[in-house]
Amino acid sequence: MSESVEKHVSSTDVVGFAEVSGDRNPIHLSEHFAARTPFKTRIAHGLYTASLISAVLGTRLPGPGAIYLSQTLNFKAPVRIGDDVTVTVTVAELMERGARARLSCICQVGDQVVLEGEALVKVPLRSDTDL
């Protein structure tokens, strides 16, 4: 089983994430500052990209009621303003004990993997979501 979502990364998204998270690193907010970095332009927060995984977990796979238990993240490449990020979550293992699932998580811009990792989630039981 696998689910994907695509998100266009806008400047507004990055500024909003900076406000919510408190991470106002100028590499995310100042084109002037970012131009002097190896990236040459503003980049999205790594955890902004990771938060897109949460969107898949909570809405698609496993879906409403899923509870994040842990997440590993390996950042492979930057995500720039204007990029379209595709997030794919795939079931790697279902564990009946504890109603858990181990999920492979990959974020890509085009064919380039920008983030990969693994999530462990508690899967909601049908009675948990039939409220």
All heavy atoms as an XYZ file, in Angstrom:
984
protein
N       0.845     -1.175      0.000
C       0.000      0.000      0.000
C       0.889      1.236      0.000
O       1.901      1.272      0.707
C      -0.905      0.018      1.223
C      -1.960     -1.061      1.222
S      -3.161     -0.887      2.581
C      -2.125     -1.244      3.957
N       0.479      2.217     -0.766
C       1.258      3.439     -0.901
C       0.326      4.600     -1.211
O      -0.692      4.411     -1.884
C       2.267      3.248     -2.039
O       3.136      4.335     -2.136
N       0.672      5.769     -0.709
C      -0.090      6.992     -0.998
C       0.882      8.134     -1.227
O       1.966      8.172     -0.617
C      -1.019      7.360      0.159
C      -2.251      6.506      0.276
C      -3.314      6.791     -0.777
O      -3.288      7.869     -1.403
O      -4.176      5.919     -0.960
N       0.503      9.062     -2.079
C       1.343     10.225     -2.382
C       0.527     11.503     -2.380
O      -0.675     11.477     -2.652
C       1.983     10.072     -3.771
O       2.849      8.976     -3.820
N       1.202     12.598     -2.082
C       0.641     13.931     -2.268
C       1.722     14.797     -2.899
O       2.916     14.530     -2.751
C       0.157     14.592     -0.957
C      -0.990     13.827     -0.346
C       1.263     14.776      0.024
N       1.285     15.806     -3.610
C       2.221     16.766     -4.197
C       1.908     18.142     -3.632
O       0.737     18.507     -3.487
C       2.109     16.785     -5.716
C       3.182     17.650     -6.354
C       3.221     17.522     -7.866
O       3.057     16.406     -8.378
O       3.411     18.561     -8.530
N       2.965     18.896     -3.314
C       2.797     20.236     -2.748
C       3.739     21.197     -3.446
O       4.936     20.945     -3.555
C       3.107     20.187     -1.242
C       3.085     21.533     -0.547
C       1.667     22.045     -0.379
C       1.611     23.254      0.551
N       1.370     24.497     -0.106
N       3.199     22.295     -3.938
C       4.003     23.383     -4.496
C       4.487     24.236     -3.324
O       3.684     24.671     -2.493
C       3.169     24.218     -5.468
C       3.939     25.337     -6.075
N       4.824     25.142     -7.107
C       3.975     26.660     -5.769
C       5.375     26.308     -7.415
N       4.871     27.241     -6.619
N       5.782     24.449     -3.234
C       6.367     25.197     -2.117
C       6.408     26.677     -2.485
O       7.133     27.088     -3.389
C       7.779     24.683     -1.781
C       8.377     25.479     -0.635
C       7.738     23.199     -1.444
N       5.631     27.466     -1.768
C       5.580     28.905     -2.036
C       6.349     29.674     -0.972
O       6.612     29.166      0.124
C       4.123     29.380     -2.059
O       3.582     29.354     -0.754
N       6.671     30.901     -1.288
C       7.317     31.778     -0.323
C       6.432     31.958      0.901
O       6.919     31.967      2.040
C       7.622     33.135     -0.963
O       8.231     33.992     -0.023
N       5.144     32.065      0.691
C       4.195     32.214      1.786
C       4.254     31.015      2.733
O       4.190     31.185      3.953
C       2.769     32.395      1.240
O       2.753     33.524      0.372
C       1.754     32.602      2.344
N       4.380     29.812      2.177
C       4.507     28.607      3.007
C       5.739     28.692      3.900
O       5.681     28.390      5.091
C       4.650     27.347      2.147
C       3.411     27.010      1.353
O       2.295     27.347      1.788
O       3.573     26.395      0.276
N       6.871     29.096      3.322
C       8.132     29.142      4.052
C       8.087     30.227      5.129
O       8.510     30.001      6.271
C       9.318     29.329      3.083
C      10.617     29.557      3.828
C       9.433     28.115      2.163
N       7.556     31.380      4.800
C       7.431     32.457      5.790
C       6.490     32.019      6.912
O       6.765     32.231      8.097
C       6.960     33.769      5.124
C       6.606     34.819      6.167
C       8.028     34.292      4.165
N       5.375     31.389      6.558
C       4.434     30.895      7.571
C       5.065     29.849      8.470
O       4.853     29.863      9.688
N       5.854     28.944      7.891
C       6.522     27.932      8.698
C       7.528     28.585      9.644
O       7.652     28.172     10.805
C       7.207     26.883      7.819
C       7.684     25.692      8.588
C       6.827     24.635      8.860
C       8.989     25.631      9.063
C       7.258     23.543      9.585
C       9.426     24.538      9.796
C       8.566     23.487     10.058
N       8.223     29.607      9.176
C       9.165     30.331     10.035
C       8.435     30.954     11.216
O       8.926     30.915     12.352
C       9.901     31.405      9.230
N       7.268     31.527     10.958
C       6.490     32.142     12.032
C       6.027     31.097     13.049
O       6.139     31.302     14.250
C       5.279     32.883     11.460
C       5.641     34.185     10.787
C       6.286     35.167     11.742
O       5.748     35.387     12.845
O       7.356     35.705     11.396
N       5.503     29.983     12.567
C       4.976     28.948     13.453
C       6.101     28.275     14.237
O       5.969     28.021     15.427
C       4.173     27.896     12.646
C       3.849     26.673     13.471
C       2.901     28.519     12.098
N       7.211     27.995     13.572
C       8.295     27.238     14.209
C       9.260     28.121     14.999
O       9.959     27.629     15.885
C       9.086     26.469     13.153
O       9.817     27.373     12.324
N       9.326     29.401     14.648
C      10.307     30.288     15.273
C      11.674     30.219     14.610
O      12.605     30.927     15.008
N      11.821     29.382     13.584
C      13.096     29.262     12.862
C      13.145     30.327     11.770
O      12.612     30.152     10.686
C      13.235     27.862     12.254
C      14.540     27.678     11.481
O      15.297     28.659     11.309
O      14.795     26.540     11.037
N      13.791     31.435     12.114
C      13.888     32.558     11.183
C      15.281     32.658     10.558
O      15.779     33.741     10.268
C      13.503     33.852     11.901
C      12.025     33.857     12.286
C      11.626     35.136     13.012
N      10.220     35.109     13.362
C       9.718     34.508     14.444
N      10.496     33.867     15.271
N       8.429     34.553     14.686
N      15.913     31.516     10.352
C      17.213     31.472      9.691
C      17.090     32.224      8.358
O      16.201     31.931      7.556
C      17.606     30.006      9.455
C      18.976     29.822      8.842
O      19.501     30.713      8.179
N      19.531     28.649      9.049
N      17.971     33.184      8.109
C      17.839     33.980      6.882
C      18.011     33.182      5.593
O      17.611     33.663      4.535
C      18.913     35.065      7.030
C      19.850     34.568      8.062
C      19.068     33.658      8.960
N      18.548     31.984      5.661
C      18.642     31.174      4.435
C      17.247     30.831      3.906
O      17.071     30.569      2.725
C      19.488     29.902      4.649
C      19.950     29.362      3.297
C      18.729     28.849      5.457
C      21.085     28.380      3.373
N      16.260     30.894      4.796
C      14.879     30.619      4.402
C      14.109     31.885      4.029
O      13.149     31.818      3.270
C      14.129     29.920      5.542
C      14.804     28.706      6.062
N      15.140     27.627      5.273
C      15.239     28.396      7.314
C      15.737     26.712      6.013
N      15.811     27.151      7.256
N      14.546     33.024      4.560
C      13.730     34.240      4.464
C      14.347     35.379      3.665
O      13.619     36.256      3.205
C      13.407     34.731      5.882
C      12.702     33.714      6.779
C      12.572     34.248      8.194
C      11.351     33.326      6.203
N      15.655     35.397      3.504
C      16.326     36.522      2.844
C      17.027     36.075      1.564
O      18.010     35.333      1.607
C      17.362     37.141      3.795
O      18.198     38.049      3.098
N      16.528     36.569      0.453
C      17.158     36.249     -0.833
C      18.589     36.772     -0.867
O      19.486     36.112     -1.387
C      16.330     36.823     -1.991
C      16.646     36.211     -3.323
C      16.351     34.710     -3.406
O      15.223     34.295     -3.117
O      17.285     33.960     -3.769
N      18.805     37.948     -0.295
C      20.146     38.550     -0.255
C      21.123     37.641      0.507
O      22.227     37.370      0.044
C      20.083     39.943      0.382
C      21.404     40.614      0.509
N      22.090     41.115     -0.579
C      22.177     40.853      1.596
C      23.233     41.633     -0.167
N      23.313     41.482      1.159
N      20.721     37.176      1.680
C      21.568     36.284      2.470
C      21.774     34.959      1.737
O      22.897     34.463      1.614
C      20.941     36.027      3.845
C      21.743     35.100      4.701
C      22.712     35.597      5.561
C      21.531     33.716      4.653
C      23.468     34.740      6.349
C      22.276     32.858      5.442
C      23.243     33.361      6.286
N      20.701     34.370      1.247
C      20.765     33.055      0.605
C      21.639     33.065     -0.653
O      22.269     32.060     -0.974
C      19.355     32.571      0.271
N      21.690     34.201     -1.331
C      22.510     34.298     -2.544
C      23.988     34.049     -2.252
O      24.734     33.625     -3.144
C      22.325     35.666     -3.196
N      24.405     34.278     -1.012
C      25.811     34.090     -0.637
C      26.097     32.684     -0.095
O      27.203     32.420      0.369
C      26.207     35.136      0.405
C      26.068     36.569     -0.113
C      26.615     37.607      0.862
N      26.294     37.373      2.258
C      25.344     37.996      2.947
N      24.610     38.931      2.368
N      25.139     37.726      4.219
N      25.110     31.799     -0.139
C      25.284     30.430      0.350
C      25.518     29.493     -0.836
O      25.317     29.884     -1.990
C      24.032     29.955      1.122
O      22.959     29.754      0.185
C      23.633     30.954      2.203
N      25.930     28.268     -0.573
C      26.097     27.306     -1.675
C      24.818     27.054     -2.469
O      24.878     26.644     -3.633
C      26.548     26.028     -0.961
C      27.157     26.492      0.321
C      26.379     27.726      0.709
N      23.655     27.328     -1.868
C      22.386     27.090     -2.562
C      22.010     28.216     -3.523
O      21.174     28.037     -4.396
C      21.265     26.869     -1.544
C      21.553     25.753     -0.592
C      21.671     25.993      0.764
C      21.728     24.455     -1.042
C      21.945     24.969      1.648
C      22.010     23.418     -0.173
C      22.123     23.679      1.190
N      22.574     29.411     -3.319
C      22.388     30.588     -4.189
C      20.992     31.192     -4.163
O      20.732     32.185     -4.820
C      22.765     30.273     -5.645
C      24.173     29.759     -5.811
C      25.171     30.813     -5.444
C      26.595     30.317     -5.685
N      27.559     30.947     -4.818
N      20.081     30.576     -3.439
C      18.719     31.077     -3.345
C      18.103     30.557     -2.060
O      18.650     29.660     -1.419
C      17.873     30.662     -4.570
O      16.631     31.368     -4.552
C      17.628     29.174     -4.608
N      16.958     31.127     -1.678
C      16.258     30.672     -0.466
C      15.864     29.211     -0.595
O      15.510     28.743     -1.686
C      15.007     31.510     -0.253
C      15.298     32.934      0.138
C      14.056     33.798      0.107
N      12.988     33.254      0.941
C      11.706     33.531      0.741
N      11.321     34.314     -0.230
N      10.808     33.014      1.546
N      15.907     28.527      0.534
C      15.456     27.138      0.577
C      14.411     26.984      1.678
O      14.377     27.759      2.627
C      16.625     26.146      0.800
C      17.345     26.422      2.121
C      17.581     26.169     -0.380
C      18.373     25.360      2.498
N      13.570     25.984      1.515
C      12.557     25.675      2.526
C      13.229     25.011      3.722
O      14.265     24.362      3.594
C      11.494     24.747      1.935
N      12.634     25.165      4.872
C      13.091     24.469      6.070
C      13.009     22.962      5.823
O      12.025     22.474      5.254
C      12.175     24.786      7.259
C      12.055     26.223      7.603
N      11.324     27.125      6.847
C      12.566     26.926      8.640
C      11.384     28.308      7.415
N      12.135     28.223      8.503
N      14.016     22.232      6.296
C      13.965     20.781      6.177
C      12.747     20.195      6.864
O      12.095     19.284      6.351
N      12.406     20.764      8.023
C      11.253     20.226      8.742
C       9.922     20.638      8.112
O       8.907     19.984      8.341
C      11.308     20.589     10.222
C      12.378     19.802     10.984
C      12.389     20.205     12.458
C      12.197     18.310     10.834
N       9.921     21.681      7.293
C       8.721     21.973      6.499
C       8.472     20.806      5.553
O       7.360     20.276      5.468
C       8.865     23.285      5.725
C       7.790     23.458      4.686
C       6.524     23.907      5.037
C       8.026     23.126      3.352
C       5.516     24.028      4.084
C       7.027     23.250      2.407
C       5.778     23.699      2.769
O       4.780     23.800      1.837
N       9.525     20.384      4.852
C       9.395     19.254      3.933
C       8.961     18.008      4.700
O       8.060     17.287      4.274
C      10.719     19.007      3.192
O      11.113     20.207      2.522
C      10.583     17.890      2.168
N       9.578     17.772      5.858
C       9.204     16.613      6.670
C       7.749     16.690      7.122
O       7.077     15.657      7.239
C      10.134     16.497      7.868
N       7.252     17.898      7.358
C       5.864     18.034      7.808
C       4.874     17.568      6.745
O       3.736     17.205      7.063
C       5.563     19.478      8.223
O       5.441     20.324      7.103
N       5.303     17.557      5.495
C       4.432     17.070      4.428
C       4.185     15.572      4.573
O       3.150     15.063      4.151
C       5.019     17.415      3.059
C       5.247     18.910      2.801
C       5.929     19.115      1.454
C       3.959     19.696      2.901
N       5.148     14.859      5.182
C       4.938     13.431      5.479
C       3.765     13.297      6.448
O       2.895     12.449      6.274
C       6.214     12.803      6.067
C       7.348     12.823      5.038
C       5.938     11.377      6.559
C       8.717     12.450      5.607
N       3.736     14.150      7.449
C       2.659     14.127      8.428
C       1.302     14.319      7.762
O       0.309     13.708      8.170
C       2.892     15.204      9.487
O       1.891     15.175     10.468
N       1.264     15.143      6.730
C       0.004     15.363      6.008
C      -0.496     14.069      5.377
O      -1.701     13.785      5.403
C       0.192     16.438      4.941
N       0.415     13.274      4.822
C       0.010     11.989      4.237
C      -0.463     11.042      5.334
O      -1.514     10.399      5.213
C       1.159     11.345      3.426
C       0.750      9.966      2.912
C       1.583     12.237      2.271
N       0.301     10.966      6.428
C      -0.042     10.036      7.512
C      -1.406     10.345      8.113
O      -2.175      9.431      8.420
C       1.024     10.074      8.610
C       2.441      9.687      8.209
C       3.360      9.740      9.419
C       2.483      8.334      7.550
N      -1.717     11.615      8.286
C      -2.959     11.997      8.942
C      -4.178     12.031      8.050
O      -5.307     12.047      8.548
N      -3.962     12.035      6.719
C      -5.120     12.159      5.829
C      -5.300     10.995      4.856
O      -6.398     10.786      4.365
C      -5.038     13.456      4.983
O      -3.888     13.390      4.130
C      -4.963     14.682      5.879
N      -4.224     10.259      4.581
C      -4.320      9.233      3.545
C      -3.881      7.844      3.989
O      -4.572      6.873      3.768
C      -3.504      9.647      2.324
C      -3.977     10.957      1.736
C      -3.855     10.946      0.279
N      -4.408     12.175     -0.263
C      -4.171     12.595     -1.465
N      -3.377     11.915     -2.246
N      -4.710     13.707     -1.900
N      -2.673      7.734      4.521
C      -2.132      6.425      4.894
C      -1.309      6.547      6.152
O      -0.274      7.215      6.117
C      -1.258      5.853      3.756
C      -0.672      4.462      3.990
C      -1.774      3.416      3.938
C       0.381      4.132      2.947
N      -1.749      6.024      7.258
C      -2.964      5.241      7.459
C      -4.242      6.063      7.503
O      -5.327      5.533      7.321
C      -2.746      4.530      8.789
C      -1.534      5.086      9.402
C      -0.883      5.981      8.415
N      -4.149      7.391      7.751
C      -5.322      8.241      7.685
C      -5.727      8.809      9.032
O      -4.981      8.722     10.005
N      -6.933      9.395      9.087
C      -7.403     10.046     10.309
C      -7.304      9.126     11.529
O      -7.682      7.959     11.461
C      -8.860     10.387      9.994
C      -8.878     10.548      8.506
C      -7.902      9.506      8.000
N      -6.762      9.674     12.601
C      -6.603      8.921     13.834
C      -5.235      8.292     13.996
O      -4.913      7.781     15.063
N      -4.409      8.298     12.947
C      -3.050      7.751     13.045
C      -2.265      8.571     14.062
O      -2.422      9.784     14.147
C      -2.355      7.795     11.691
N      -1.433      7.888     14.827
C      -0.619      8.556     15.840
C       0.848      8.301     15.542
O       1.298      7.153     15.484
C      -0.975      8.054     17.253
C      -2.439      8.367     17.551
C      -0.049      8.671     18.302
C      -2.959      7.749     18.821
N       1.581      9.390     15.326
C       3.017      9.326     15.090
C       3.719      8.806     16.335
O       3.525      9.326     17.431
C       3.529     10.753     14.862
C       4.197     11.050     13.555
C       3.820     12.174     12.831
C       5.230     10.267     13.063
C       4.445     12.506     11.649
C       5.859     10.599     11.878
C       5.466     11.711     11.167
O       6.096     12.038     10.001
N       4.550      7.803     16.206
C       5.352      7.310     17.323
C       6.822      7.690     17.162
O       7.483      8.023     18.135
C       5.204      5.792     17.452
C       3.780      5.293     17.727
C       3.731      3.780     17.693
C       3.270      5.837     19.051
N       7.327      7.608     15.926
C       8.710      8.015     15.671
C       8.908      8.261     14.185
O       8.095      7.834     13.354
C       9.708      6.951     16.169
O       9.592      5.766     15.413
N      10.009      8.963     13.876
C      10.329      9.296     12.488
C      11.829      9.453     12.358
O      12.447     10.142     13.176
C       9.642     10.611     12.084
C       9.981     11.115     10.703
C       9.245     10.380      9.601
O       8.024     10.339      9.611
N       9.976      9.801      8.666
N      12.419      8.823     11.355
C      13.803      9.114     11.004
C      13.776      9.970      9.749
O      12.872      9.838      8.910
C      14.633      7.839     10.736
O      14.054      7.135      9.630
C      14.683      6.948     11.959
N      14.743     10.856      9.630
C      14.818     11.761      8.479
C      16.254     11.828      7.985
O      17.170     12.058      8.780
C      14.354     13.166      8.868
C      12.941     13.309      9.402
C      12.732     14.698      9.984
C      11.923     13.013      8.313
N      16.443     11.653      6.701
C      17.742     11.825      6.063
C      17.568     12.853      4.949
O      16.902     12.571      3.942
C      18.250     10.497      5.491
C      18.469      9.463      6.563
O      19.245      9.680      7.478
N      17.756      8.352      6.473
N      18.138     14.041      5.158
C      18.003     15.127      4.187
C      19.060     14.944      3.110
O      20.253     14.871      3.399
C      18.147     16.479      4.889
C      17.088     16.703      5.934
C      17.349     16.456      7.267
C      15.827     17.140      5.579
C      16.380     16.642      8.244
C      14.839     17.323      6.534
C      15.115     17.076      7.864
N      18.625     14.869      1.856
C      19.511     14.560      0.737
C      19.815     15.761     -0.149
O      20.872     15.818     -0.765
C      18.895     13.455     -0.131
C      18.600     12.180      0.618
C      19.885     11.490      0.991
C      19.639     10.093      1.504
N      20.884      9.423      1.819
N      18.880     16.686     -0.260
C      19.047     17.842     -1.146
C      18.077     18.929     -0.702
O      17.066     18.639     -0.061
C      18.778     17.448     -2.600
N      18.380     20.192     -1.051
C      17.491     21.284     -0.642
C      16.196     21.312     -1.457
O      16.147     20.837     -2.589
C      18.324     22.532     -0.935
C      19.210     22.121     -2.056
C      19.534     20.674     -1.808
N      15.184     21.893     -0.834
C      13.929     22.195     -1.517
C      13.876     23.708     -1.644
O      14.019     24.429     -0.658
C      12.713     21.664     -0.719
C      11.406     22.145     -1.339
C      12.762     20.144     -0.641
N      13.710     24.188     -2.860
C      13.712     25.625     -3.130
C      12.291     26.152     -3.270
O      11.361     25.405     -3.588
C      14.515     25.897     -4.400
C      15.995     25.603     -4.223
C      16.774     25.708     -5.543
N      18.209     25.642     -5.317
C      18.892     24.514     -5.130
N      18.268     23.355     -5.148
N      20.205     24.539     -4.929
N      12.151     27.448     -3.055
C      10.867     28.110     -3.289
C      10.496     27.868     -4.750
O      11.318     28.039     -5.650
C      10.980     29.637     -3.028
C      11.623     29.947     -1.683
C       9.623     30.311     -3.208
C      10.923     29.423     -0.483
N       9.264     27.453     -4.978
C       8.802     27.168     -6.333
C       8.871     25.702     -6.719
O       8.305     25.306     -7.737
N       9.554     24.877     -5.926
C       9.617     23.444     -6.218
C       8.276     22.773     -5.952
O       7.491     23.219     -5.108
C      10.675     22.748     -5.341
C      12.106     22.955     -5.810
O      12.309     23.449     -6.935
O      13.027     22.608     -5.030
N       8.037     21.699     -6.668
C       6.902     20.826     -6.418
C       7.450     19.566     -5.761
O       8.248     18.848     -6.363
C       6.177     20.474     -7.712
C       5.513     21.683     -8.343
O       4.852     22.436     -7.609
O       5.664     21.878     -9.560
N       7.038     19.331     -4.523
C       7.518     18.183     -3.754
C       6.460     17.089     -3.787
O       5.291     17.342     -3.496
C       7.801     18.578     -2.280
C       8.270     17.359     -1.478
C       8.822     19.694     -2.200
N       6.883     15.890     -4.154
C       6.004     14.724     -4.098
C       6.424     13.884     -2.903
O       7.592     13.508     -2.774
C       6.100     13.886     -5.384
O       5.749     14.709     -6.502
C       5.169     12.679     -5.322
N       5.464     13.622     -2.029
C       5.697     12.833     -0.817
C       5.001     11.493     -1.006
O       3.806     11.452     -1.280
C       5.127     13.545      0.422
C       5.379     12.722      1.672
C       5.696     14.939      0.556
N       5.772     10.417     -0.855
C       5.219      9.072     -0.993
C       5.481      8.289      0.280
O       6.612      8.217      0.755
C       5.840      8.340     -2.201
O       5.636      9.125     -3.377
C       5.209      6.973     -2.388
N       4.422      7.731      0.832
C       4.488      6.899      2.033
C       4.041      5.499      1.628
O       2.984      5.336      1.013
C       3.598      7.470      3.151
C       3.538      6.517      4.329
C       4.096      8.846      3.583
N       4.860      4.509      1.977
C       4.596      3.125      1.603
C       4.684      2.238      2.840
O       5.619      2.384      3.639
C       5.630      2.637      0.556
O       5.604      3.519     -0.563
C       5.338      1.221      0.093
N       3.746      1.327      2.975
C       3.784      0.393      4.102
C       4.960     -0.553      3.903
O       5.058     -1.242      2.891
C       2.467     -0.401      4.217
C       2.572     -1.467      5.307
C       1.298      0.532      4.492
N       5.848     -0.584      4.894
C       6.987     -1.503      4.879
C       6.691     -2.728      5.736
O       7.158     -3.824      5.438
C       8.248     -0.795      5.372
N       5.918     -2.518      6.807
C       5.604     -3.623      7.711
C       4.358     -3.280      8.515
O       4.231     -2.167      9.020
C       6.774     -3.862      8.672
C       6.572     -4.974      9.663
C       7.730     -5.142     10.643
O       8.649     -4.303     10.649
O       7.689     -6.114     11.409
N       3.459     -4.251      8.639
C       2.299     -4.129      9.522
C       2.553     -5.011     10.740
O       2.944     -6.173     10.594
C       1.017     -4.568      8.819
C       0.547     -3.681      7.673
C      -0.636     -4.322      6.963
C       0.184     -2.298      8.182
N       2.338     -4.446     11.921
C       2.563     -5.174     13.168
C       1.243     -5.257     13.919
O       0.740     -4.233     14.400
C       3.623     -4.452     14.001
C       4.980     -4.440     13.324
S       6.099     -3.259     14.097
C       5.859     -1.859     13.005
N       0.701     -6.456     13.981
C      -0.592     -6.634     14.638
C      -0.517     -6.233     16.102
O      -1.402     -5.541     16.600
C      -1.048     -8.088     14.502
C      -2.472     -8.302     14.932
C      -2.953     -9.705     14.642
O      -2.486    -10.314     13.665
O      -3.808    -10.169     15.403
N       0.564     -6.633     16.756
C       0.727     -6.282     18.170
C       0.893     -4.768     18.301
O       1.798     -4.175     17.716
C       1.938     -6.985     18.758
C       2.087     -6.718     20.227
C       3.222     -7.485     20.819
N       3.301     -7.162     22.231
C       4.099     -7.748     23.064
N       4.898     -8.689     22.640
N       4.108     -7.387     24.319
N      -0.003     -4.148     19.010
C       0.055     -2.709     19.190
C      -0.547     -1.927     18.042
O      -0.504     -0.706     18.038
N      -1.086     -2.617     17.049
C      -1.707     -1.962     15.873
C      -0.780     -0.891     15.306
O      -1.118      0.284     15.242
C      -3.071     -1.387     16.240
N       0.416     -1.324     14.902
C       1.427     -0.392     14.414
C       1.802     -0.693     12.970
O       1.612     -1.807     12.485
C       2.670     -0.451     15.298
C       2.354      0.012     16.698
C       3.475     -0.206     17.641
N       3.000      0.156     18.972
C       3.717      0.768     19.866
N       4.958      1.094     19.611
N       3.205      1.064     21.031
N       2.357      0.317     12.325
C       2.866      0.148     10.971
C       4.196      0.880     10.847
O       4.364      1.975     11.390
C       1.873      0.696      9.947
N       5.116      0.235     10.168
C       6.391      0.868      9.803
C       6.249      1.306      8.350
O       5.859      0.515      7.489
C       7.554     -0.125      9.975
C       8.918      0.496      9.779
C      10.036     -0.468     10.178
N       9.938     -1.753      9.521
C      10.431     -2.034      8.312
N      11.050     -1.104      7.607
N      10.306     -3.235      7.801
N       6.526      2.582      8.088
C       6.267      3.176      6.783
C       7.535      3.786      6.200
O       8.263      4.502      6.887
C       5.204      4.270      6.912
C       3.899      3.835      7.590
C       3.086      5.036      8.000
C       3.108      2.935      6.665
N       7.786      3.521      4.941
C       8.869      4.166      4.210
C       8.354      5.515      3.706
O       7.244      5.607      3.178
C       9.272      3.285      3.019
O      10.101      3.990      2.130
N       9.168      6.567      3.880
C       8.752      7.922      3.507
C       9.804      8.528      2.579
O      10.986      8.590      2.938
C       8.624      8.787      4.759
S       7.564      8.073      6.039
N       9.371      8.975      1.417
C      10.287      9.576      0.447
C       9.679     10.868     -0.072
O       8.513     10.907     -0.470
C      10.574      8.622     -0.727
C      11.269      7.358     -0.214
C      11.415      9.310     -1.796
C      11.509      6.304     -1.262
N      10.491     11.931     -0.064
C      10.097     13.213     -0.657
C      11.004     13.457     -1.850
O      12.230     13.319     -1.744
C      10.249     14.349      0.353
S       9.248     14.132      1.841
N      10.397     13.830     -2.964
C      11.150     14.055     -4.192
C      10.762     15.373     -4.841
O       9.619     15.800     -4.749
C      10.874     12.942     -5.209
C      11.365     11.581     -4.780
C      10.970     10.518     -5.785
O       9.958      9.855     -5.600
N      11.757     10.374     -6.834
N      11.738     15.971     -5.516
C      11.500     17.082     -6.426
C      11.922     16.543     -7.791
O      13.107     16.284     -8.024
C      12.306     18.338     -6.037
C      12.154     19.413     -7.112
C      11.853     18.858     -4.680
N      10.931     16.314     -8.642
C      11.222     15.611     -9.898
C      11.703     14.206     -9.566
O      11.096     13.512     -8.754
N      12.816     13.817    -10.159
C      13.390     12.498     -9.895
C      14.370     12.500     -8.732
O      14.891     11.455     -8.357
C      14.099     11.969    -11.146
C      13.128     11.643    -12.267
O      11.957     11.332    -11.970
O      13.540     11.696    -13.447
N      14.661     13.668     -8.159
C      15.652     13.785     -7.083
C      15.021     13.553     -5.718
O      14.076     14.243     -5.326
C      16.303     15.161     -7.101
C      17.106     15.437     -5.850
C      18.482     15.954     -6.131
O      18.665     16.761     -7.022
N      19.443     15.504     -5.369
N      15.559     12.602     -4.974
C      15.132     12.380     -3.601
C      15.738     13.496     -2.754
O      16.952     13.695     -2.755
C      15.574     11.000     -3.074
C      15.263     10.855     -1.592
C      14.905      9.880     -3.871
N      14.884     14.247     -2.061
C      15.349     15.341     -1.214
C      15.309     14.968      0.264
O      16.005     15.564      1.078
C      14.568     16.649     -1.476
C      14.821     17.148     -2.900
C      13.077     16.482     -1.215
N      14.497     13.985      0.601
C      14.367     13.533      1.991
C      13.874     12.098      1.951
O      13.014     11.760      1.153
C      13.363     14.419      2.725
C      13.165     14.228      4.222
C      12.553     15.485      4.810
C      12.324     13.041      4.567
N      14.453     11.268      2.824
C      13.940      9.919      2.971
C      14.000      9.532      4.435
O      14.792     10.088      5.203
C      14.706      8.911      2.106
C      16.160      8.774      2.451
C      16.921      7.859      1.501
O      16.354      7.408      0.484
O      18.098      7.600      1.784
N      13.143      8.623      4.820
C      13.134      8.197      6.205
C      12.113      7.114      6.429
O      11.591      6.516      5.491
N      11.854      6.891      7.699
C      10.935      5.838      8.090
C      10.100      6.329      9.264
O      10.631      6.965     10.172
C      11.749      4.608      8.480
C      10.940      3.365      8.676
C      11.822      2.163      8.887
O      12.191      1.528      7.879
O      12.146      1.866     10.062
N       8.822      6.038      9.225
C       7.912      6.423     10.305
C       7.353      5.171     10.967
O       7.133      4.152     10.305
C       6.765      7.269      9.767
N       7.121      5.282     12.252
C       6.395      4.257     12.992
C       5.130      4.931     13.496
O       5.194      6.000     14.123
C       7.230      3.736     14.161
C       6.592      2.617     14.992
C       6.384      1.355     14.145
C       7.450      2.309     16.206
N       3.990      4.336     13.177
C       2.712      4.928     13.572
C       1.822      3.889     14.220
O       1.909      2.693     13.931
C       1.955      5.569     12.383
C       2.733      6.701     11.764
C       1.600      4.532     11.337
N       0.977      4.370     15.109
C      -0.100      3.550     15.654
C      -1.265      3.721     14.697
O      -1.684      4.836     14.400
C      -0.476      4.002     17.065
C      -1.545      3.134     17.701
C      -1.642      3.392     19.185
C      -2.748      2.611     19.848
N      -2.830      1.209     19.535
N      -1.744      2.616     14.195
C      -2.818      2.633     13.203
C      -4.156      2.668     13.928
O      -4.385      1.888     14.858
C      -2.736      1.377     12.304
C      -3.856      1.360     11.286
C      -1.378      1.308     11.616
N      -5.049      3.582     13.527
C      -6.355      3.634     14.197
C      -7.177      2.392     13.886
O      -7.145      1.868     12.778
C      -7.001      4.888     13.603
C      -6.339      5.070     12.280
C      -4.932      4.532     12.442
N      -7.878      1.916     14.890
C      -8.819      0.821     14.683
C     -10.108      1.412     14.144
O     -10.427      2.568     14.389
C      -9.052      0.088     16.004
C      -7.788     -0.463     16.684
C      -8.122     -1.016     18.040
C      -7.117     -1.490     15.801
N     -10.872      0.641     13.421
C     -12.108      1.164     12.824
C     -13.006      1.798     13.878
O     -13.590      2.838     13.644
C     -12.867      0.068     12.088
C     -12.226     -0.331     10.810
C     -13.103     -1.352     10.102
N     -12.356     -2.003      9.056
C     -12.405     -1.660      7.788
N     -13.208     -0.690      7.402
N     -11.707     -2.288      6.893
N     -13.094      1.203     15.044
C     -13.954      1.755     16.102
C     -13.427      3.114     16.592
O     -14.195      3.931     17.071
C     -14.050      0.785     17.276
O     -12.776      0.539     17.832
N     -12.104      3.375     16.438
C     -11.532      4.651     16.838
C     -11.956      5.786     15.912
O     -12.005      6.941     16.314
C      -9.991      4.606     16.830
C      -9.421      3.685     17.895
O     -10.158      3.320     18.838
O      -8.241      3.325     17.765
N     -12.227      5.466     14.657
C     -12.521      6.506     13.686
C     -14.020      6.602     13.346
O     -14.427      7.457     12.595
C     -11.728      6.280     12.375
O     -12.049      4.984     11.852
C     -10.243      6.406     12.629
N     -14.826      5.720     13.907
C     -16.268      5.723     13.644
C     -17.009      6.478     14.725
O     -17.979      6.011     15.295
C     -16.810      4.282     13.571
C     -16.281      3.522     12.386
O     -15.833      4.162     11.425
O     -16.298      2.281     12.418
N     -16.560      7.674     15.057
C     -17.182      8.445     16.145
C     -18.320      9.281     15.637
O     -18.401      9.786     14.610
C     -16.140      9.348     16.816
C     -14.965      8.578     17.422
C     -13.953      9.585     17.994
C     -15.431      7.663     18.535
